């Protein structure tokens, strides 16, 4: 959640006492602007269209709104949140569970593609109050009759414009057709393109509009623009900029899936630690890529906008725009991933003469003059940044009842590594990932191989370079 900008307290709203108690324990005392503007409207029962940048507190806003309408004594689906990607859906479900932890017996269920149908069908058979999922998988469960939305009170479309970009319009309309007309509909997004207006008009009733201006400015993000002659020079200039700035963690945004993979491969050939994130990756590879980047065992993520939308990527040192974004609002969204939480960020944009018209429009959109900067020189003898962490994968996860504490204990037990040498631990359904400092990776791997988790031996291997 971003730093509060307004002084309004959650206690000023007619929220359930249990929710207020939990918010205080989470230290969510002052509302962010998007929460202060949208929550009163949601609590009045209004349909709401809310636009705000990543990190503005959108999830907590609609999460509190839908939880306020729940009747926990009625054990059927009362709220549905649709997200464009599995990663965003997982984050949203986790946040709603955290917000709901003082409410009795609230069940939040995730329904996303890339996961087996069987366990989801079993979970649906036991009932749920809140469903968070991706459009394709939710529609599949509706077709099978496993999911019933007759009693739905609240429908949330999170990052709706990205869902349209990904071709989900027909799927969204099929899902909405299975919901009551009396529902409350909430639409939250970082951008609000023209393409979504007619969709919103069909799905919503007299919606209130909330738009929160970006809090990023020249004091929090330094923007730099570089004019290049052709694509061959584009790649070389990117290489030089990475060497000159040496960011520990950065994202390179590309406009197409093919270019994303090509740039990531080229950076690896140059000796950088880079991975691609785009729509052609299967779910297992997406999960692995995101874990490695989040663990700081890969320093560069090369991504398309659709693939990266909604990801919880914090503390980025720099953002690189390989080309100017086609949608100018997307440019603002891209650069907003750096310079967060009071930190100074850097955004570097490359453009060629045939992108000149976009540059003019971007300058108008930003309300500032754009001045080309000299291209970086060759950094002779300078090596690519080497990530501090390495990541180990364990062939055991939630299904085997493996917990982060079990992994930490196995690594730091007798003759083990120190606790401060262990980074993030991520436990998935059937596997787990742990980051350790690179110079103790071999020792950590041996410790996991010889030891036991939950009294069982699990195979472990290193999955980062």
C-alpha positions in Angstrom: 0.0 0.0 0.0 1.4 3.5 -0.9 2.1 6.1 1.7 -1.0 7.9 2.9 -1.4 11.3 1.3 -4.6 12.4 2.9 -5.5 12.7 6.6 -8.9 11.0 6.4 -9.0 8.0 8.8 -10.8 4.8 7.9 -12.6 5.2 11.3 -14.5 8.1 9.7 -16.4 5.6 7.5 -19.3 3.4 8.4 -17.2 0.2 8.2 -17.8 -2.8 10.4 -16.1 -2.6 13.7 -14.2 -5.9 12.9 -12.8 -4.3 9.8 -11.7 -1.1 11.6 -10.0 -3.2 14.3 -8.1 -5.2 11.7 -7.2 -2.0 9.7 -5.7 -0.6 12.9 -3.7 -3.7 13.5 -2.4 -3.5 9.9 -1.5 0.2 10.5 -3.9 1.2 7.7 -5.1 4.3 9.5 -5.1 7.1 6.9 -6.8 6.6 3.5 -4.9 7.1 0.3 -6.7 9.5 -2.1 -8.3 6.8 -4.2 -9.7 5.2 -1.0 -10.9 8.5 0.4 -12.7 9.3 -2.9 -14.2 5.8 -3.8 -15.0 4.1 -0.5 -17.8 6.4 0.6 -19.4 6.0 -2.8 -19.1 2.2 -2.6 -20.5 2.1 0.9 -23.5 4.0 -0.5 -24.1 1.2 -3.0 -23.1 3.2 -6.0 -21.4 1.7 -9.1 -17.9 3.2 -9.3 -15.2 3.7 -12.0 -11.9 4.5 -10.3 -8.6 5.3 -12.0 -5.4 5.4 -10.1 -1.7 4.4 -10.5 -0.2 1.2 -9.3 0.5 1.4 -5.6 -2.4 3.8 -5.0 -4.4 1.5 -2.7 -7.0 0.3 -5.2 -7.1 -3.3 -4.0 -7.8 -2.3 -0.4 -10.4 0.2 -1.6 -12.6 -2.3 -3.4 -11.7 -5.1 -1.0 -13.1 -3.1 1.9 -16.1 -2.2 -0.2 -17.1 -5.8 -1.1 -16.3 -7.0 2.5 -18.7 -4.4 3.9 -21.5 -5.9 1.9 -20.9 -9.6 2.9 -23.4 -11.5 4.9 -21.2 -14.3 6.3 -24.3 -16.3 7.4 -25.2 -16.7 3.7 -22.7 -19.3 2.4 -22.8 -18.6 -1.4 -20.8 -16.4 -3.8 -21.5 -12.8 -2.9 -18.5 -11.1 -4.6 -16.5 -11.7 -7.7 -13.3 -10.0 -8.6 -12.0 -10.5 -12.2 -8.3 -9.9 -13.0 -6.3 -10.1 -16.2 -3.6 -12.4 -14.9 -3.1 -15.2 -12.4 -0.4 -13.2 -10.6 -2.7 -10.2 -10.1 -5.5 -12.5 -9.0 -3.3 -14.2 -6.4 -2.2 -10.8 -5.0 -5.8 -9.5 -4.8 -7.0 -12.7 -3.1 -4.1 -12.4 -0.6 -5.0 -8.8 0.2 -8.7 -9.6 0.6 -7.9 -12.5 3.0 -5.7 -10.1 5.0 -8.4 -7.5 5.2 -11.1 -10.1 6.1 -9.1 -11.9 8.8 -11.2 -10.5 11.7 -14.5 -11.4 10.0 -15.8 -14.9 11.1 -15.5 -17.7 8.5 -15.0 -15.7 5.4 -13.9 -17.9 2.5 -12.0 -16.4 -0.4 -11.3 -18.7 -3.3 -9.0 -18.2 -6.3 -10.1 -19.5 -9.7 -7.3 -19.0 -12.3 -6.0 -20.7 -15.4 -2.8 -22.6 -15.3 -3.9 -24.6 -12.3 -5.7 -28.0 -12.2 -9.5 -27.9 -12.5 -10.1 -30.8 -10.0 -9.0 -29.0 -6.8 -11.0 -25.9 -7.8 -14.1 -28.0 -8.4 -13.7 -29.5 -5.0 -13.3 -26.1 -3.4 -16.4 -24.7 -5.2 -18.4 -27.7 -3.9 -17.6 -26.6 -0.4 -18.7 -23.0 -1.1 -17.2 -19.6 -0.9 -18.1 -16.0 -0.2 -15.6 -14.3 -2.5 -14.2 -15.5 -5.8 -11.1 -13.9 -7.3 -10.2 -15.2 -10.7 -9.2 -14.8 -14.4 -12.0 -14.4 -16.9 -11.3 -17.6 -18.9 -11.3 -19.9 -15.9 -14.3 -18.3 -14.2 -16.3 -18.7 -17.5 -15.2 -22.3 -17.7 -16.6 -23.0 -14.2 -19.8 -21.2 -15.1 -20.3 -23.4 -18.2 -19.7 -26.5 -16.1 -22.3 -25.4 -13.6 -19.8 -25.6 -10.8 -20.0 -21.8 -10.2 -23.3 -20.1 -9.6 -23.6 -16.3 -9.4 -27.3 -15.9 -8.9 -26.8 -14.3 -5.5 -23.9 -12.0 -6.4 -23.9 -8.6 -4.7 -20.6 -7.1 -6.0 -18.7 -7.5 -9.2 -15.2 -6.0 -9.5 -13.3 -5.6 -12.7 -9.7 -5.0 -11.8 -7.5 -3.6 -14.6 -10.5 -3.9 -17.0 -8.7 -2.2 -19.8 -6.0 -4.8 -19.8 -8.6 -7.6 -19.9 -10.0 -6.0 -23.1 -6.5 -5.6 -24.5 -6.0 -9.4 -23.9 -9.2 -10.2 -25.9 -11.5 -11.0 -23.0 -14.5 -8.7 -23.9 -16.8 -11.6 -25.0 -15.8 -13.6 -22.0 -16.5 -10.7 -19.6 -19.9 -10.2 -21.1 -20.7 -13.9 -20.9 -19.8 -13.8 -17.2 -21.8 -10.7 -16.5 -24.9 -12.3 -18.2 -24.8 -14.9 -15.3 -25.1 -12.2 -12.6 -28.1 -10.4 -11.2 -28.9 -7.0 -12.7 -29.2 -5.6 -9.1 -25.5 -6.2 -8.4 -23.0 -3.4 -7.6 -20.3 -3.1 -10.2 -16.9 -1.6 -9.5 -14.3 -0.9 -12.2 -10.7 -0.1 -11.1 -7.7 0.5 -13.4 -4.5 2.4 -13.8 -5.6 3.7 -17.2 -9.1 4.2 -18.7 -8.9 3.9 -22.5 -11.7 4.9 -24.9 -12.3 1.2 -25.7 -13.6 0.5 -22.3 -16.2 3.3 -22.2 -18.9 1.5 -24.2 -18.3 -1.7 -22.2 -18.6 0.2 -18.9 -21.8 1.9 -20.1 -23.4 -1.5 -20.8 -22.3 -3.1 -17.5 -22.8 -0.3 -15.0 -25.7 1.9 -13.8 -25.0 5.6 -13.4 -21.5 5.1 -12.2 -19.6 7.6 -10.2 -16.2 8.5 -11.6 -13.1 8.8 -9.5 -9.7 9.8 -11.0 -6.6 10.3 -8.9 -3.8 12.1 -10.6 -0.3 10.5 -10.6 1.8 11.4 -7.6 4.9 10.9 -9.6 6.7 14.0 -10.8 10.2 15.2 -11.7 11.2 15.1 -8.0 10.5 11.4 -7.7 11.3 10.1 -11.2 14.0 11.5 -13.5 13.1 10.9 -17.1 15.7 10.7 -19.8 15.1 10.4 -23.6 17.6 9.1 -26.2 17.2 9.4 -30.0 18.6 6.5 -31.9 18.9 5.9 -35.6 17.8 2.3 -36.1 17.0 -1.0 -34.2 20.6 -2.2 -34.3 21.7 1.0 -32.5 18.6 0.7 -30.1 19.9 -2.6 -28.6 23.5 -1.3 -28.3 22.3 1.9 -26.6 20.2 -0.2 -24.1 23.3 -2.2 -23.4 25.4 0.9 -22.7 22.7 2.5 -20.5 22.5 -0.7 -18.4 26.3 -0.7 -18.0 26.3 3.1 -17.2 23.5 2.9 -14.6 24.1 -0.6 -13.2 20.6 -1.0 -11.7 20.2 -3.9 -9.2 16.6 -4.3 -10.3 15.1 -3.0 -13.5 12.3 -3.6 -16.1 12.7 -3.1 -19.9 9.3 -2.6 -21.5 8.8 -3.8 -25.1 5.7 -3.4 -27.3 5.5 -7.0 -28.7 6.0 -10.5 -27.4 8.6 -11.3 -30.1 10.7 -8.3 -29.4 10.5 -9.0 -25.6 12.0 -12.4 -26.0 14.6 -11.2 -28.6 15.8 -8.4 -26.3 16.1 -10.7 -23.3 18.1 -13.3 -25.2 20.4 -10.5 -26.5 21.0 -9.1 -23.0 21.9 -12.6 -21.8 24.4 -12.9 -24.7 25.9 -9.6 -23.5 26.4 -11.1 -20.1 23.5 -9.6 -18.3 21.1 -11.5 -16.0 17.8 -11.1 -17.8 14.5 -13.0 -18.3 11.5 -12.4 -20.6 7.9 -12.1 -19.4 5.2 -12.3 -22.1 2.0 -14.0 -23.0 3.6 -17.0 -24.8 5.1 -18.3 -21.6 3.3 -21.2 -19.9 2.2 -20.7 -16.3 5.1 -22.7 -14.8 7.7 -20.5 -16.6 5.9 -17.3 -15.7 5.9 -18.4 -12.0 9.6 -19.2 -12.1 10.5 -16.0 -13.9 8.6 -13.8 -11.4 10.1 -15.6 -8.4 13.6 -15.2 -9.7 13.1 -11.5 -10.4 11.4 -10.9 -7.1 14.1 -12.8 -5.3 16.8 -10.5 -6.8 18.5 -13.4 -8.4 17.8 -11.9 -11.8 18.4 -8.2 -12.3 16.5 -7.4 -15.5 12.9 -8.3 -16.4 12.1 -7.7 -20.1 8.3 -7.6 -20.4 5.3 -6.6 -22.4 2.8 -4.2 -20.8 0.0 -6.8 -20.7 2.3 -9.4 -19.0 3.6 -6.9 -16.4 0.3 -5.3 -15.6 -0.8 -5.7 -12.0 2.4 -7.4 -10.9 3.7 -6.5 -7.5 7.1 -5.2 -8.6 8.5 -2.9 -5.9 11.7 -1.0 -5.4 12.7 -0.8 -9.0 15.9 1.2 -9.6 15.1 1.9 -13.2 12.6 1.5 -16.0 13.7 1.3 -19.6 11.2 2.0 -22.5 12.7 0.1 -25.5 10.2 2.0 -27.6 7.6 4.6 -26.7 4.4 3.0 -25.6 1.5 3.0 -28.1 -0.9 4.2 -25.4 0.5 7.3 -23.7 -1.3 6.5 -20.4 0.7 3.3 -20.5 4.0 5.3 -20.5 2.9 7.0 -17.2 2.0 3.6 -15.8 5.4 2.1 -16.9 7.5 4.8 -15.3 5.3 4.8 -12.2 6.9 1.4 -11.3 10.1 3.2 -10.2 10.5 6.1 -7.7 7.9 4.6 -5.3 7.7 4.7 -1.5 9.7 7.9 -1.4 12.6 6.6 -3.4 14.2 8.3 -6.4 13.5 6.6 -9.7 14.9 6.7 -13.2 13.0 6.2 -16.5 15.0 6.0 -19.7 13.2 6.0 -23.1 14.6 5.2 -26.5 13.0 6.4 -29.7 13.8 6.5 -33.4 12.8 9.1 -36.1 9.7 7.0 -37.1 8.4 7.4 -33.5 8.7 11.2 -33.7 4.9 11.7 -33.8 4.5 9.6 -30.6 7.2 11.8 -28.9 5.3 15.0 -29.8 2.1 13.5 -28.4 3.9 12.2 -25.3 5.3 15.7 -24.6 1.8 17.1 -24.8 0.5 14.3 -22.6 3.2 14.9 -19.9 2.9 18.7 -20.2 6.6 19.2 -20.5 9.4 19.7 -23.1 11.3 16.6 -24.0 15.0 17.2 -24.6 17.3 14.5 -26.2 20.3 13.6 -24.1 23.7 12.5 -25.5 24.0 8.8 -26.1 26.1 7.0 -23.6 29.7 6.2 -24.5 31.3 2.8 -24.4 32.1 1.6 -20.9 35.3 -0.2 -21.5 36.1 -3.0 -19.0 32.8 -2.5 -17.2 31.0 -5.8 -16.4 27.3 -6.4 -16.3 25.7 -6.3 -12.8 25.7 -9.7 -11.1 22.7 -10.3 -8.8 23.6 -10.7 -5.1 21.1 -13.6 -4.6 20.7 -17.1 -6.1 17.4 -19.1 -6.0 17.0 -22.7 -5.0 13.8 -24.7 -5.9 12.5 -27.4 -3.6 10.1 -30.1 -5.0 7.6 -29.7 -2.2 5.0 -27.1 -1.5 1.7 -26.4 0.2 0.3 -29.8 -0.8 3.1 -31.4 1.2 2.5 -28.9 4.0 5.8 -27.2 3.6 6.0 -23.8 5.2 8.5 -21.0 4.9 9.6 -21.6 8.5 10.5 -25.2 7.7 12.8 -24.1 4.9 14.4 -21.4 7.0 15.0 -23.8 9.8 16.5 -26.4 7.5 18.9 -23.9 6.1 20.0 -22.3 9.3 20.1 -25.4 11.5 23.3 -27.0 12.8 26.3 -26.1 10.6 23.9 -24.2 8.3 24.1 -20.7 6.8 23.2 -17.5 8.8 19.6 -16.3 8.8 20.6 -12.9 7.2 22.0 -14.9 4.2 18.5 -16.1 3.4 16.2 -13.9 1.3 12.6 -14.3 0.2 10.9 -17.7 0.5 7.9 -18.4 -1.8 5.9 -21.6 -1.3 3.6 -22.6 -4.2 1.2 -25.6 -4.4 3.8 -28.3 -5.3 7.1 -26.5 -5.1 9.0 -23.8 -3.1 11.6 -21.3 -3.9 14.2 -19.7 -1.5 16.7 -17.0 -2.2 20.1 -17.2 -0.6 23.2 -15.1 -1.0 25.1 -16.2 -4.1 28.4 -17.1 -2.3 26.6 -19.6 0.0 24.3 -21.1 -2.6 26.3 -24.4 -2.8 26.4 -24.8 1.0 22.6 -24.1 1.2 21.9 -26.6 -1.6 23.9 -29.3 0.2 22.1 -28.5 3.5 18.7 -28.9 1.9 19.8 -32.1 0.1 21.0 -33.7 3.3 18.3 -32.5 5.6 14.5 -33.0 5.8 11.4 -30.9 5.7 8.4 -32.2 7.7 10.3 -35.4 8.3 10.7 -36.0 4.5 13.5 -35.6 2.0 12.8 -33.3 -0.9 14.9 -32.8 -4.0 16.4 -29.3 -4.3 18.3 -27.6 -7.1 19.6 -24.3 -8.1 17.4 -22.5 -10.8 19.3 -19.3 -11.2 22.7 -18.8 -12.8 
